[in-house]
Amino acid sequence: MVQLTIELVRKRAEHNEGELHSLEELSLHQEGIEKIEGLGNWCPKLQILLLQGNVISKLENLRRLKCLVYLNLALNNIETVEGLERLESLKKLDLSINFIGDLLSITKLKCNTELEELYLYGNPCCDFENYRKFIIYNLPDLKHLDYSKVTRSEKILAFQNVEEWQKTILPQQEKYLIGRAEQKIENEDRMEKEFAALDVDNPKSIAEYMQKPSDNSPETRKQLMQVKEILDQERQSHKLSGEEIREKRAVKLYRPDGSPLNVNEPKVAFTISEDEDSYTLEVNTPKFMDLSYIQVDPFKDHVRVTMKGKFFQYVCLEEIDVESTKAVRSQTSGVLTITMPKIESESKKAKTFLYGKGGKHSTLQRGCKKTLSSLDKNQDQNLHSECWGKREQLEIGSSRGKSVSSHLIMEETCIEKPFSVGFVDDPEVPPLE
């Protein structure tokens, strides 16, 4: 079991820079603590103390916490309410899911005049007949009991026929305490045998022990905590000795042939939109994640976003302009918007060259038509087929297939014109450039 030490308390006081004397809130839940000690000396100004999920069996060493307003001791091994009389500022007390069967011990809370909220849900005493009447009668200043408001009508009923319903409380409590004493004896014999047969080095033995049905008792809860502590020590020793070290599975970003994969390791929502000129990727990064934890890496056919070491990768169907890619993140929503312009494909360049940006025929095409009119019919048909065949070939071709360079397009689309009638080749005339 874990001992409550000043080192542990100082570790949990990081929000107060490790200063204990002025500490007002302390959380020590699920630490395996068995006994409360030292808090009154170390933290005299505590107002909120959270001790749920431990194996504390007795309420003690709390009398010096004069400023304590809220005390949470849910999910522990407490059987009797005691040691809280000096907590003069206490307003809220949570003792849910313990083993309180001594209902008469709750009357000790009469000294806590500021107490307004009391939670006893999940304790054996809650099954007693007239349990709620008993609590309201003995603690008339309560405003909330077990997650429900104490109504005026409940208070009136609690103060009527007091002697009659109080007679039912004591027999029920005595019956429970007798059964509890028998349960303790049975648990001690049974648990001693089970613990002796448990082999902590054998996973099968541990699995069988965990699957065995057991009663809900302080002894069982304490033994489970001891087994958990032993297993944690075994795992830690194996880890320190280099045994059973589990490596984190590496995320695959590329196939064996080098082509990228779509990856969403952080499991974030995203949207992708595409137009003729660019891709727009919107990634819903965590809203409060600092920008220093986010990195954007664009590549020619994919983009990668790294968030705290986790990879998000999207593969584009067309090549993108890496140098012109921009990333902007919203400060209010955390949405990361990445704009990736496409690299203009050769087929688009050919279309622009033949048609022009306005969709009309270019000068070269009009020149081809003009040449066709000056030829004879047969030559006209051959040249017409040659000129338009070149244009169709350029339109059908894909940029992801065999790429066509710009100088090849010029060579394919420019057709040499025949000399006109009466043409004289004068060598003194300089050539047109």
C-alpha positions as CSV (number, residue, x, y, z in Angstrom):
1,M,0.0,0.0,0.0
2,V,1.0,3.6,-0.5
3,Q,1.9,5.7,2.5
4,L,0.8,9.3,2.6
5,T,4.0,11.2,2.7
6,I,5.0,14.9,2.3
7,E,6.7,14.1,-1.0
8,L,3.5,12.7,-2.5
9,V,1.5,15.7,-1.3
10,R,4.1,18.1,-2.7
11,K,4.0,16.3,-6.0
12,R,0.2,16.8,-6.1
13,A,0.6,20.4,-5.3
14,E,2.3,21.4,-8.5
15,H,-0.5,23.8,-9.3
16,N,0.6,25.7,-6.2
17,E,4.3,25.5,-7.1
18,G,4.8,22.9,-4.5
19,E,3.9,25.2,-1.6
20,L,2.0,23.3,1.0
21,H,1.3,25.9,3.8
22,S,-0.9,28.0,1.5
23,L,-2.4,25.0,-0.4
24,E,-6.2,25.1,-0.7
25,E,-7.0,22.2,-2.9
26,L,-5.5,18.7,-3.0
27,S,-6.3,15.7,-5.1
28,L,-5.0,12.3,-3.9
29,H,-7.6,10.0,-5.6
30,Q,-6.7,6.4,-6.7
31,E,-3.3,6.4,-5.0
32,G,-3.7,3.2,-3.0
33,I,-3.6,5.2,0.3
34,E,-4.5,3.1,3.4
35,K,-4.2,5.7,6.2
36,I,-4.7,9.5,6.5
37,E,-1.9,11.2,8.2
38,G,0.1,14.5,8.3
39,L,-2.3,16.6,6.3
40,G,-3.3,18.8,9.2
41,N,0.4,19.7,9.8
42,W,1.4,20.1,6.2
43,C,-1.7,21.8,4.7
44,P,-3.6,23.7,7.4
45,K,-5.4,25.9,4.9
46,L,-6.9,23.1,2.8
47,Q,-10.5,23.8,1.6
48,I,-11.0,20.9,-0.8
49,L,-9.6,17.4,-0.2
50,L,-10.2,14.6,-2.7
51,L,-9.4,11.1,-1.4
52,Q,-11.8,8.9,-3.4
53,G,-10.7,5.5,-4.8
54,N,-8.3,4.5,-2.1
55,V,-8.4,1.8,0.6
56,I,-8.8,4.1,3.7
57,S,-10.6,2.2,6.5
58,K,-10.7,4.9,9.2
59,L,-11.4,8.6,9.4
60,E,-8.6,10.1,11.4
61,N,-6.0,12.9,11.6
62,L,-8.3,15.5,10.1
63,R,-9.2,17.5,13.1
64,R,-6.7,20.3,12.3
65,L,-8.2,21.1,8.9
66,K,-10.4,24.0,10.2
67,C,-10.8,25.5,6.7
68,L,-12.0,22.3,5.0
69,V,-15.2,22.9,3.1
70,Y,-15.4,19.8,0.8
71,L,-14.2,16.3,1.7
72,N,-14.6,13.4,-0.8
73,L,-13.9,9.9,0.6
74,A,-16.0,7.9,-1.9
75,L,-14.9,4.3,-2.9
76,N,-13.0,3.5,0.3
77,N,-13.3,1.0,3.1
78,I,-14.9,3.2,5.7
79,E,-17.4,1.4,8.0
80,T,-18.0,4.0,10.7
81,V,-18.3,7.8,10.6
82,E,-16.0,9.4,13.1
83,G,-13.2,11.9,13.6
84,L,-15.0,14.7,11.7
85,E,-16.3,16.7,14.7
86,R,-13.6,19.4,14.6
87,L,-14.2,20.2,10.9
88,E,-16.2,23.3,11.7
89,S,-16.3,24.7,8.1
90,L,-17.3,21.4,6.4
91,K,-20.3,22.0,4.0
92,K,-20.1,19.0,1.7
93,L,-19.2,15.4,2.6
94,D,-19.1,12.5,0.1
95,L,-19.0,9.0,1.6
96,S,-20.6,7.2,-1.3
97,I,-19.9,3.5,-2.0
98,N,-18.2,2.6,1.3
99,F,-19.2,0.0,3.9
100,I,-21.0,2.1,6.4
101,G,-23.5,-0.1,8.3
102,D,-23.3,1.7,11.6
103,L,-26.1,4.2,11.0
104,L,-26.0,5.6,14.6
105,S,-22.4,6.8,14.0
106,I,-23.8,9.4,11.6
107,T,-25.3,11.3,14.5
108,K,-21.7,12.5,15.3
109,L,-22.1,14.9,12.4
110,K,-24.4,17.0,14.5
111,C,-21.3,18.9,15.5
112,N,-20.7,20.0,11.9
113,T,-23.3,22.8,11.9
114,E,-22.3,24.1,8.5
115,L,-22.9,20.7,6.8
116,E,-25.4,21.1,3.9
117,E,-24.7,18.2,1.5
118,L,-24.2,14.5,2.6
119,Y,-23.8,11.6,0.2
120,L,-24.1,8.0,1.5
121,Y,-25.3,6.4,-1.7
122,G,-24.1,2.8,-2.1
123,N,-23.5,2.0,1.7
124,P,-25.3,-0.8,3.5
125,C,-27.1,1.6,5.8
126,C,-29.0,3.0,2.7
127,D,-31.0,-0.3,2.6
128,F,-32.3,0.2,6.1
129,E,-36.0,1.0,6.4
130,N,-36.6,4.7,7.4
131,Y,-32.9,5.5,6.7
132,R,-33.7,8.8,5.1
133,K,-36.0,9.8,7.9
134,F,-33.3,9.0,10.4
135,I,-30.7,11.2,8.6
136,I,-33.0,14.2,8.2
137,Y,-34.2,14.0,11.8
138,N,-30.7,14.0,13.2
139,L,-29.2,16.5,10.7
140,P,-32.1,18.9,10.1
141,D,-29.9,21.6,8.4
142,L,-29.1,19.3,5.4
143,K,-30.2,20.6,2.0
144,H,-29.1,17.7,-0.1
145,L,-29.0,14.0,0.8
146,D,-27.8,11.3,-1.7
147,Y,-28.1,13.5,-4.9
148,S,-31.7,14.7,-4.1
149,K,-32.9,17.8,-2.4
150,V,-34.3,17.5,1.1
151,T,-37.9,18.8,0.8
152,R,-40.0,20.5,3.4
153,S,-42.5,17.7,3.5
154,E,-39.7,15.2,4.2
155,K,-38.7,17.2,7.2
156,I,-42.2,17.3,8.5
157,L,-42.6,13.5,8.1
158,A,-39.3,12.9,9.8
159,F,-40.4,14.7,12.9
160,Q,-43.7,12.8,13.1
161,N,-44.0,9.4,15.0
162,V,-40.3,9.5,15.8
163,E,-40.4,6.8,18.5
164,E,-42.2,4.4,16.2
165,W,-39.8,4.5,13.2
166,Q,-36.7,4.8,15.4
167,K,-37.5,1.4,16.8
168,T,-36.9,-0.2,13.4
169,I,-33.4,1.3,13.0
170,L,-31.6,-0.5,15.8
171,P,-32.7,-4.1,15.0
172,Q,-31.6,-3.7,11.4
173,Q,-28.2,-2.3,12.4
174,E,-27.6,-5.2,14.8
175,K,-28.5,-7.7,12.2
176,Y,-26.1,-6.2,9.7
177,L,-23.2,-6.0,12.2
178,I,-23.7,-9.7,13.2
179,G,-23.5,-10.7,9.5
180,R,-20.5,-8.4,9.0
181,A,-18.6,-10.1,11.8
182,E,-19.2,-13.5,10.3
183,Q,-18.2,-12.2,6.9
184,K,-14.8,-11.0,8.3
185,I,-14.0,-14.5,9.6
186,E,-14.9,-16.2,6.4
187,N,-13.0,-13.7,4.3
188,E,-9.8,-14.1,6.3
189,D,-9.7,-17.9,5.8
190,R,-10.7,-17.8,2.2
191,M,-8.5,-15.0,1.1
192,E,-5.4,-16.5,2.9
193,K,-5.8,-19.7,0.9
194,E,-6.4,-17.8,-2.4
195,F,-3.5,-15.5,-1.9
196,A,-1.1,-18.4,-1.1
197,A,-2.2,-20.3,-4.3
198,L,-1.7,-17.2,-6.5
199,D,1.3,-17.3,-8.7
200,V,2.0,-13.7,-9.8
201,D,4.6,-14.9,-12.4
202,N,1.9,-17.0,-14.1
203,P,-0.6,-15.0,-16.3
204,K,-3.0,-17.9,-16.3
205,S,-3.1,-18.0,-12.5
206,I,-3.7,-14.3,-12.3
207,A,-6.5,-14.5,-14.9
208,E,-8.2,-17.3,-12.9
209,Y,-7.9,-15.3,-9.7
210,M,-9.5,-12.2,-11.3
211,Q,-12.3,-14.2,-12.8
212,K,-13.4,-15.8,-9.6
213,P,-16.6,-14.3,-8.1
214,S,-16.0,-12.5,-4.8
215,D,-18.1,-10.6,-2.3
216,N,-18.2,-6.9,-1.9
217,S,-16.3,-6.3,1.3
218,P,-13.4,-4.2,2.6
219,E,-11.2,-7.3,2.8
220,T,-11.8,-8.1,-0.9
221,R,-11.2,-4.6,-2.0
222,K,-8.0,-4.4,0.0
223,Q,-6.7,-7.7,-1.4
224,L,-7.4,-6.7,-5.0
225,M,-5.4,-3.5,-4.4
226,Q,-2.5,-5.6,-3.0
227,V,-2.6,-7.9,-6.1
228,K,-2.6,-4.9,-8.4
229,E,0.4,-3.4,-6.5
230,I,2.4,-6.7,-6.9
231,L,1.6,-6.9,-10.6
232,D,2.7,-3.2,-11.1
233,Q,5.9,-4.0,-9.3
234,E,6.5,-7.0,-11.6
235,R,5.8,-5.0,-14.7
236,Q,8.1,-2.3,-13.5
237,S,11.0,-4.7,-12.8
238,H,10.6,-6.4,-16.2
239,K,10.6,-3.0,-17.8
240,L,13.8,-1.9,-16.0
241,S,15.5,-5.2,-16.8
242,G,14.7,-4.9,-20.5
243,E,12.2,-7.7,-20.6
244,E,8.9,-7.6,-22.4
245,I,9.5,-4.1,-23.8
246,R,6.7,-3.4,-26.2
247,E,7.6,-1.1,-29.0
248,K,5.0,1.2,-30.4
249,R,3.7,0.1,-33.8
250,A,5.3,2.2,-36.5
251,V,2.9,4.0,-38.7
252,K,3.4,3.2,-42.4
253,L,3.4,6.3,-44.6
254,Y,4.6,4.7,-47.8
255,R,4.1,1.5,-49.7
256,P,7.1,-0.7,-50.6
257,D,7.3,0.9,-54.0
258,G,7.5,4.4,-52.5
259,S,4.0,5.6,-53.2
260,P,2.4,7.5,-50.3
261,L,-0.6,6.2,-48.3
262,N,-3.6,8.0,-46.8
263,V,-3.0,8.1,-43.0
264,N,-5.1,9.5,-40.2
265,E,-3.3,8.5,-37.0
266,P,-4.8,11.3,-34.7
267,K,-8.3,10.4,-36.0
268,V,-9.2,14.0,-36.7
269,A,-12.1,15.1,-39.0
270,F,-11.2,16.7,-42.3
271,T,-12.7,17.9,-45.6
272,I,-11.2,18.1,-49.0
273,S,-12.4,20.2,-51.9
274,E,-10.9,20.5,-55.4
275,D,-11.3,22.9,-58.3
276,E,-9.6,23.3,-61.6
277,D,-6.5,25.0,-60.2
278,S,-6.0,23.8,-56.6
279,Y,-6.9,21.5,-53.7
280,T,-8.2,22.9,-50.4
281,L,-7.7,20.6,-47.3
282,E,-9.4,21.5,-44.0
283,V,-8.1,19.6,-40.9
284,N,-9.9,19.9,-37.6
285,T,-6.8,20.1,-35.3
286,P,-7.4,20.2,-31.5
287,K,-8.7,23.7,-30.7
288,F,-6.4,24.3,-27.7
289,M,-3.3,22.7,-29.2
290,D,-0.4,25.0,-29.4
291,L,0.8,25.9,-32.9
292,S,4.3,24.7,-32.0
293,Y,3.0,21.1,-31.9
294,I,1.7,21.3,-35.5
295,Q,3.9,20.9,-38.6
296,V,2.8,20.9,-42.3
297,D,5.0,19.3,-44.9
298,P,3.8,19.5,-48.5
299,F,5.2,17.2,-51.2
300,K,4.6,17.0,-54.9
301,D,1.8,14.4,-54.7
302,H,0.7,14.5,-51.0
303,V,0.7,16.6,-47.9
304,R,1.5,15.6,-44.3
305,V,0.4,17.2,-41.1
306,T,2.1,16.2,-37.8
307,M,0.3,16.8,-34.6
308,K,2.3,16.0,-31.4
309,G,4.1,13.2,-33.2
310,K,1.0,11.8,-34.9
311,F,0.7,11.8,-38.6
312,F,-2.1,12.9,-40.9
313,Q,-1.3,12.3,-44.6
314,Y,-3.5,13.0,-47.7
315,V,-2.6,11.8,-51.2
316,C,-3.5,14.1,-54.1
317,L,-4.4,12.7,-57.5
318,E,-2.5,15.5,-59.3
319,E,0.9,17.1,-58.7
320,I,0.8,20.2,-56.5
321,D,3.0,23.3,-56.4
322,V,5.0,22.8,-53.2
323,E,6.5,26.3,-53.2
324,S,3.0,28.0,-53.5
325,T,1.3,25.8,-50.9
326,K,-0.1,27.9,-48.0
327,A,-1.4,26.8,-44.5
328,V,-3.6,29.0,-42.3
329,R,-5.0,28.0,-38.9
330,S,-8.1,29.5,-37.2
331,Q,-7.5,30.8,-33.7
332,T,-11.1,30.3,-32.7
333,S,-12.0,26.9,-34.2
334,G,-8.5,25.4,-34.6
335,V,-9.3,24.4,-38.2
336,L,-6.1,24.2,-40.3
337,T,-6.7,25.2,-44.0
338,I,-4.1,24.1,-46.5
339,T,-4.3,25.5,-50.1
340,M,-2.3,23.5,-52.6
341,P,-2.2,24.9,-56.2
342,K,-1.9,22.3,-58.9
343,I,1.0,22.3,-61.3
344,E,-0.4,23.1,-64.8
345,S,-0.3,19.9,-66.8
346,E,1.1,19.7,-70.4
347,S,-2.4,18.9,-71.8
348,K,-3.7,22.1,-70.3
349,K,-0.8,24.0,-71.8
350,A,-1.5,22.5,-75.2
351,K,-5.2,23.5,-74.9
352,T,-4.3,27.0,-74.0
353,F,-1.8,27.2,-76.8
354,L,-4.3,26.0,-79.4
355,Y,-7.5,27.6,-78.1
356,G,-6.2,30.6,-76.2
357,K,-7.4,31.6,-72.7
358,G,-10.7,33.0,-73.9
359,G,-11.7,29.8,-75.6
360,K,-11.2,31.1,-79.2
361,H,-8.8,29.8,-81.8
362,S,-5.3,30.9,-81.5
363,T,-3.3,32.7,-84.2
364,L,-1.6,29.4,-85.1
365,Q,-4.9,27.6,-85.6
366,R,-6.2,30.5,-87.8
367,G,-2.9,30.3,-89.7
368,C,-3.6,26.6,-90.3
369,K,-7.1,27.4,-91.7
370,K,-5.7,30.1,-93.9
371,T,-3.1,27.7,-95.4
372,L,-5.8,25.1,-96.1
373,S,-7.7,27.5,-98.3
374,S,-4.7,28.0,-100.7
375,L,-4.1,24.3,-101.4
376,D,-5.8,21.9,-103.7
377,K,-8.5,19.6,-102.5
378,N,-6.5,16.5,-101.9
379,Q,-3.7,18.4,-100.2
380,D,-6.3,20.3,-98.3
381,Q,-7.8,17.1,-96.8
382,N,-4.4,15.7,-95.9
383,L,-3.3,18.9,-94.2
384,H,-6.6,19.3,-92.4
385,S,-6.4,15.8,-91.0
386,E,-2.7,16.4,-90.0
387,C,-3.5,19.7,-88.2
388,W,-6.6,18.6,-86.3
389,G,-5.2,15.1,-85.6
390,K,-2.3,16.8,-83.7
391,R,-4.8,18.9,-81.6
392,E,-6.9,15.8,-80.7
393,Q,-3.8,13.9,-79.6
394,L,-2.8,16.7,-77.3
395,E,-6.3,16.9,-75.7
396,I,-6.6,13.2,-75.0
397,G,-3.1,12.8,-73.6
398,S,-2.9,12.7,-69.7
399,S,-0.4,14.5,-67.7
400,R,0.1,11.4,-65.5
401,G,0.9,9.3,-68.6
402,K,3.8,10.1,-70.9
403,S,4.5,13.8,-70.3
404,V,5.0,16.0,-73.4
405,S,7.5,18.8,-73.1
406,S,6.7,22.3,-74.3
407,H,9.2,22.2,-77.1
408,L,7.7,19.0,-78.4
409,I,4.3,20.6,-78.5
410,M,5.7,23.4,-80.5
411,E,7.2,21.0,-83.0
412,E,4.0,19.0,-83.3
413,T,1.6,21.9,-83.7
414,C,3.7,24.1,-86.1
415,I,3.2,23.1,-89.8
416,E,5.5,24.4,-92.6
417,K,3.6,26.3,-95.3
418,P,4.3,25.7,-99.0
419,F,5.7,28.5,-101.2
420,S,3.1,30.7,-103.0
421,V,3.1,31.1,-106.8
422,G,5.6,33.7,-108.0
423,F,7.7,33.5,-104.8
424,V,11.3,34.5,-105.3
425,D,13.9,33.5,-102.7
426,D,16.2,36.6,-102.3
427,P,19.2,35.7,-100.2
428,E,19.8,39.4,-99.3
429,V,16.5,39.6,-97.4
430,P,17.2,38.7,-93.7
431,P,15.0,35.9,-92.3
432,L,12.0,36.7,-90.1
433,E,12.6,36.0,-86.4
